[in-house]
Amino acid sequence: MVARARLTVSIALAGLMTAGGALAAPLTEIGSFPLGAAPGAIDDLAFDFANQRLFVLESGAGQIAVVDLATGAIIQTVKGLAKPIGIARDPQDDRLYVATAAGKLDAFEGVPLKPATGIAIGPEIGPPRYDAGSERVYFAFGSKKVAIVDTTHNKHWDDIRLNGRPGPLAMEDDGTRLFVGAVGESRILVADRGDNKQTASWTTASFSDPAALAIDAGAGRLLAAFRSPASLAWFDLADGTAKGNTPACAEPGQLLADGDRGLIYLTCASGSVEIYGRDSTGAYAKQGSIETRPGATAALLSPTSGRLYLAVPASAGHEAEIRIYAPGS
C-alpha cells in the first residue's frame, strides 16, 4: 500500500518548565509518527520487532494502522473491524489477535496482514494479553472469568474462574502467576496459569477499583493505579503486603514498568504521562510529568531502548500521531 505518513522528528530539552509550571519529566520527545485524521479513540498498540512494524488499534475508526518502525510510514490499514477493543501479538506464529465487543477473537497473520481465523468466545471480553511461555492469550471474560485461547490450535482452551469481576491483567514473565484487578473492589486477585485457577485474593485496603497493573520484577513489586482515591500503590510481589502509595492522576490509563531504569510510567486520560522513580528501598516517588493530549492512554515500552511509544488521538486542529519518548541518560 502507498504510505500515507512520514516520520517527523522534534527534539525537546530536558530540564525546562512545562506550561503548568511543573518541572519537566526525565523523558525527551525524540520523534513522532503521524497517523492522519483517523477519528475516535486509539486503544492499544503492539510491536512486531521481527518485521519492524507497529500495530495501532484505531478503535474509534474500526481499523488497525500498520506503521513501519524504520520510516514512520503507514504501510497498511486493516479496515472493517467490528468494535475492536484490544490487540495482542503472537511472535512465534507471526500472528495478531484482535478482541471485539462482539465476543470474538479475530486472528490476522503475515506481511501484509491477512485474516486467518475467528474464535468465538462470548460476551463481555477484555483486551487480550499474550503469554510467550505458554503460547496462550488471556483476557477478561464475563463477570467472573479469564478466558484462555491456545494459539497453537486457535481455540478457546479453558477459563480461569474468579470470585470477582476481572479488570486489568498483569502476568509474571519469570513465573506462572496472573494478577487481576477486581473491578469496583479493594482487591487484586491472583491466579496460577499452570493450574488455571485462582490461588489468592490480596486486599488493597482503602484503595478501590484498580484501573491498571504493572510488575517491577527486579524490585519485587506489583504496582496498581487506583481510581478511588486517585493513587499509585505498590505491593510485595511475594505475598501482596502493601508497601506504599502516592497520589496519582484521577483518570489512569496504562501503567508501564521500566525495571532496568527504575522508572514507572502512568498514562492519564486527562492529557499527561506521570513518571515515578524507584529508590533503593523499593519505594516510588513522582519525578515529573509531560503534557500530551486528552485521551492519550495507549502506550508501549521498548524493552531494549526504554523508549515510550504513546498513541495520541486526533482532536480539533490536530491529527493523530504516535509520539516517541526516550528516557534521560
C-alpha positions as CSV (number, residue, x, y, z in Angstrom):
1,M,0.0,0.0,0.0
2,V,1.0,3.6,-0.5
3,A,2.5,5.1,2.6
4,R,0.3,7.9,4.0
5,A,2.6,9.2,6.6
6,R,6.1,10.4,7.1
7,L,8.5,10.4,10.1
8,T,8.8,13.8,11.8
9,V,11.3,14.5,14.5
10,S,11.2,17.1,17.2
11,I,13.8,17.4,20.0
12,A,12.7,18.6,23.4
13,L,15.2,19.9,26.0
14,A,15.2,18.2,29.4
15,G,15.0,20.4,32.5
16,L,12.6,23.0,31.1
17,M,9.4,24.0,32.8
18,T,6.1,22.7,31.4
19,A,3.2,25.1,30.6
20,G,1.7,24.3,34.0
21,G,4.9,25.3,35.8
22,A,6.0,21.8,36.9
23,L,9.4,20.5,36.3
24,A,9.8,18.6,33.0
25,A,10.0,14.8,33.4
26,P,13.0,12.6,32.7
27,L,11.7,11.9,29.2
28,T,12.6,13.6,25.9
29,E,10.4,13.5,22.9
30,I,12.6,12.4,20.0
31,G,10.1,11.9,17.2
32,S,6.6,11.2,16.0
33,F,4.7,9.1,13.5
34,P,1.8,11.0,12.0
35,L,-1.4,8.8,11.7
36,G,-3.6,11.2,9.9
37,A,-7.2,12.2,10.8
38,A,-8.5,8.8,12.0
39,P,-11.4,9.7,14.2
40,G,-12.0,8.5,17.8
41,A,-10.0,6.6,20.3
42,I,-6.8,4.7,19.9
43,D,-7.0,1.9,22.4
44,D,-4.0,-0.4,22.0
45,L,-0.5,-0.9,20.5
46,A,1.6,-3.9,19.7
47,F,5.2,-4.4,18.4
48,D,6.3,-6.7,15.6
49,F,10.1,-6.5,16.0
50,A,10.8,-9.2,13.5
51,N,9.2,-7.3,10.7
52,Q,9.8,-3.8,12.1
53,R,6.1,-3.0,12.4
54,L,4.0,-1.2,15.0
55,F,0.3,-2.1,15.1
56,V,-2.0,0.7,16.1
57,L,-5.6,-0.1,17.1
58,E,-7.7,2.9,16.0
59,S,-10.8,1.5,17.6
60,G,-12.8,4.7,17.0
61,A,-12.4,4.1,13.3
62,G,-12.7,0.3,13.5
63,Q,-9.3,-0.3,11.9
64,I,-5.6,-1.1,12.5
65,A,-2.9,1.1,11.1
66,V,0.4,-0.8,10.5
67,V,3.4,1.5,10.8
68,D,6.9,0.9,9.5
69,L,9.1,1.4,12.5
70,A,12.1,2.4,10.3
71,T,10.4,5.1,8.4
72,G,7.3,6.0,10.3
73,A,5.1,5.4,7.2
74,I,1.8,3.7,7.4
75,I,2.2,0.7,5.1
76,Q,-1.2,-0.9,5.6
77,T,-4.6,-0.2,7.1
78,V,-6.9,-3.1,8.1
79,K,-10.4,-1.8,8.0
80,G,-13.9,-3.0,8.8
81,L,-13.2,-4.3,12.3
82,A,-16.4,-4.8,14.4
83,K,-15.9,-2.7,17.5
84,P,-12.4,-3.7,18.4
85,I,-11.3,-3.3,22.0
86,G,-7.7,-4.6,22.1
87,I,-4.9,-6.5,20.3
88,A,-2.2,-9.0,21.2
89,R,0.9,-10.0,19.2
90,D,2.0,-13.7,18.9
91,P,5.6,-13.6,17.6
92,Q,6.0,-17.3,17.5
93,D,3.3,-17.7,14.9
94,D,3.6,-14.3,13.3
95,R,0.0,-13.6,14.3
96,L,-2.0,-10.6,15.6
97,Y,-5.1,-11.2,17.7
98,V,-7.9,-8.6,17.8
99,A,-10.6,-8.8,20.5
100,T,-14.0,-7.4,19.6
101,A,-17.0,-6.2,21.5
102,A,-19.0,-9.0,19.8
103,G,-17.2,-11.5,22.0
104,K,-14.8,-12.8,19.3
105,L,-11.1,-13.1,18.9
106,D,-10.0,-12.5,15.2
107,A,-6.6,-13.6,14.1
108,F,-4.5,-12.0,11.3
109,E,-1.1,-13.1,10.1
110,G,1.6,-12.5,7.6
111,V,3.1,-9.5,5.9
112,P,0.9,-7.7,4.9
113,L,-1.7,-8.8,7.5
114,K,-4.4,-11.1,6.2
115,P,-7.4,-12.6,8.0
116,A,-6.6,-16.1,9.3
117,T,-9.4,-17.2,11.6
118,G,-12.0,-16.2,14.1
119,I,-12.6,-17.6,17.6
120,A,-15.9,-17.2,19.2
121,I,-15.6,-16.6,23.0
122,G,-18.8,-15.0,24.3
123,P,-20.0,-11.6,25.6
124,E,-18.0,-9.1,27.7
125,I,-14.4,-9.8,26.8
126,G,-11.5,-7.5,27.6
127,P,-8.3,-6.6,25.9
128,P,-6.1,-9.7,25.1
129,R,-2.6,-10.3,26.6
130,Y,-0.2,-12.8,25.1
131,D,1.9,-15.2,27.2
132,A,5.0,-16.3,25.3
133,G,5.9,-19.1,27.7
134,S,2.7,-21.0,27.2
135,E,1.7,-19.6,23.7
136,R,-1.7,-18.6,25.0
137,V,-3.8,-15.5,25.0
138,Y,-5.5,-14.3,28.2
139,F,-8.3,-11.8,28.6
140,A,-11.2,-10.9,31.0
141,F,-14.3,-12.8,30.1
142,G,-17.8,-12.2,31.5
143,S,-18.4,-11.4,35.2
144,K,-16.0,-13.8,36.9
145,K,-13.6,-15.4,34.4
146,V,-10.4,-15.0,32.5
147,A,-10.6,-16.8,29.1
148,I,-7.6,-18.7,27.7
149,V,-7.0,-19.2,23.9
150,D,-4.5,-21.8,22.8
151,T,-2.7,-20.1,19.9
152,T,-1.2,-23.3,18.6
153,H,-4.6,-24.6,17.7
154,N,-6.5,-21.3,17.8
155,K,-9.3,-22.5,20.1
156,H,-10.9,-21.4,23.3
157,W,-9.0,-23.8,25.5
158,D,-10.1,-23.1,29.1
159,D,-11.2,-20.5,31.6
160,I,-9.9,-19.4,35.0
161,R,-12.8,-18.9,37.4
162,L,-12.6,-16.0,39.8
163,N,-14.5,-14.7,42.8
164,G,-14.6,-11.2,41.4
165,R,-15.2,-9.3,38.2
166,P,-12.0,-9.2,36.2
167,G,-10.4,-5.9,35.2
168,P,-6.8,-5.1,34.3
169,L,-4.3,-8.0,33.9
170,A,-0.6,-8.4,34.6
171,M,1.5,-11.5,34.0
172,E,4.8,-12.7,35.5
173,D,7.5,-13.2,32.9
174,D,9.5,-15.5,35.1
175,G,6.6,-17.3,36.8
176,T,3.1,-18.5,36.3
177,R,1.1,-16.0,38.2
178,L,-1.6,-13.8,36.7
179,F,-2.7,-10.7,38.6
180,V,-6.2,-9.4,38.0
181,G,-7.6,-6.1,39.3
182,A,-11.1,-6.7,40.8
183,V,-13.5,-4.1,39.2
184,G,-15.1,-1.8,41.8
185,E,-13.4,-3.6,44.7
186,S,-10.5,-3.2,47.0
187,R,-8.8,-6.4,45.9
188,I,-6.2,-7.8,43.5
189,L,-6.9,-11.4,42.5
190,V,-4.1,-13.9,42.0
191,A,-4.3,-16.9,39.7
192,D,-2.0,-19.6,38.6
193,R,-1.5,-20.0,34.8
194,G,-0.3,-23.5,35.2
195,D,-3.3,-24.9,37.2
196,N,-5.7,-22.4,35.7
197,K,-7.3,-21.4,39.0
198,Q,-7.4,-18.5,41.4
199,T,-5.0,-19.0,44.3
200,A,-5.2,-15.8,46.4
201,S,-7.0,-12.5,46.9
202,W,-5.0,-9.6,48.1
203,T,-6.6,-6.7,49.9
204,T,-5.8,-3.2,48.8
205,A,-7.3,-1.6,51.9
206,S,-8.7,1.8,51.3
207,F,-7.8,1.8,47.6
208,S,-10.5,0.6,45.3
209,D,-11.2,0.0,41.6
210,P,-7.7,-0.8,40.2
211,A,-7.5,0.6,36.7
212,A,-4.0,-0.6,35.7
213,L,-1.4,-3.1,36.9
214,A,2.3,-3.5,36.2
215,I,5.1,-5.7,37.6
216,D,8.5,-4.4,38.6
217,A,10.1,-7.8,38.9
218,G,13.6,-6.8,39.9
219,A,12.3,-4.8,42.8
220,G,9.7,-7.5,43.8
221,R,6.8,-5.1,43.4
222,L,3.3,-5.2,41.9
223,L,2.1,-1.7,41.1
224,A,-1.5,-0.6,40.8
225,A,-3.1,2.6,39.7
226,F,-6.4,3.2,41.5
227,R,-9.4,5.5,40.8
228,S,-10.5,5.8,44.4
229,P,-8.7,7.5,45.8
230,A,-6.6,8.5,42.8
231,S,-3.3,6.9,43.7
232,L,-0.4,4.7,42.7
233,A,0.3,1.9,45.2
234,W,2.8,-0.9,45.4
235,F,2.7,-4.3,47.0
236,D,5.2,-7.0,47.8
237,L,5.2,-9.4,44.8
238,A,5.6,-12.4,47.1
239,D,2.6,-12.0,49.3
240,G,0.7,-8.8,48.5
241,T,1.7,-6.8,51.5
242,A,1.1,-3.1,51.0
243,K,4.4,-1.3,50.8
244,G,3.5,2.3,50.0
245,N,1.4,4.7,47.9
246,T,1.5,8.2,46.4
247,P,-1.1,10.4,44.8
248,A,-1.6,10.0,41.0
249,C,-4.0,11.1,38.3
250,A,-7.7,10.6,38.6
251,E,-8.1,9.0,35.1
252,P,-5.4,6.3,34.9
253,G,-4.8,4.6,31.5
254,Q,-1.9,2.3,31.2
255,L,0.9,1.5,33.7
256,L,4.3,0.5,32.4
257,A,7.4,-0.5,34.4
258,D,10.9,0.0,33.1
259,G,12.7,-2.1,35.7
260,D,16.2,-1.6,34.3
261,R,16.0,2.1,34.8
262,G,13.8,2.1,37.9
263,L,11.1,4.1,36.2
264,I,7.3,3.8,36.1
265,Y,5.0,5.5,33.6
266,L,1.4,6.1,34.1
267,T,-0.7,7.5,31.1
268,C,-3.6,9.7,32.1
269,A,-6.7,10.3,30.1
270,S,-6.7,13.9,31.1
271,G,-3.7,14.5,28.9
272,S,-0.4,13.6,30.6
273,V,2.1,10.9,31.4
274,E,3.2,10.8,35.0
275,I,6.8,9.5,35.7
276,Y,7.8,7.8,39.0
277,G,11.2,6.8,40.1
278,R,12.1,3.8,42.4
279,D,14.6,4.4,45.2
280,S,16.9,2.0,47.0
281,T,14.2,1.0,49.5
282,G,11.8,-0.1,46.7
283,A,9.5,3.0,47.2
284,Y,8.4,5.2,44.3
285,A,8.2,9.0,44.1
286,K,6.9,11.2,41.3
287,Q,9.7,12.7,39.2
288,G,7.6,14.8,36.9
289,S,5.0,14.7,34.1
290,I,4.7,15.5,30.5
291,E,1.7,17.1,28.8
292,T,0.2,15.0,26.0
293,R,-3.4,15.3,24.8
294,P,-6.8,14.3,26.3
295,G,-7.5,10.6,25.6
296,A,-3.8,9.7,25.0
297,T,-3.6,6.5,27.2
298,A,-2.4,3.6,24.9
299,A,1.3,3.2,25.2
300,L,4.1,0.6,24.7
301,L,7.6,0.4,26.2
302,S,10.5,-0.9,24.1
303,P,12.3,-3.4,26.4
304,T,15.8,-2.7,25.0
305,S,15.9,1.0,24.4
306,G,13.5,2.0,27.1
307,R,11.6,4.2,24.6
308,L,8.0,5.0,25.3
309,Y,5.6,4.9,22.3
310,L,2.4,6.9,23.1
311,A,-0.7,7.0,20.9
312,V,-2.2,10.4,20.7
313,P,-5.7,10.6,19.2
314,A,-6.9,13.3,16.8
315,S,-8.5,16.4,18.2
316,A,-9.7,19.7,16.9
317,G,-6.9,21.1,14.7
318,H,-4.6,18.2,15.4
319,E,-4.1,14.9,13.6
320,A,-3.5,11.6,15.4
321,E,0.1,10.5,16.0
322,I,2.5,8.2,17.8
323,R,4.9,10.2,20.0
324,I,8.2,8.6,20.9
325,Y,10.0,9.5,24.1
326,A,13.5,8.5,25.3
327,P,14.5,8.2,28.9
328,G,17.1,10.5,30.3
329,S,20.7,9.3,30.4
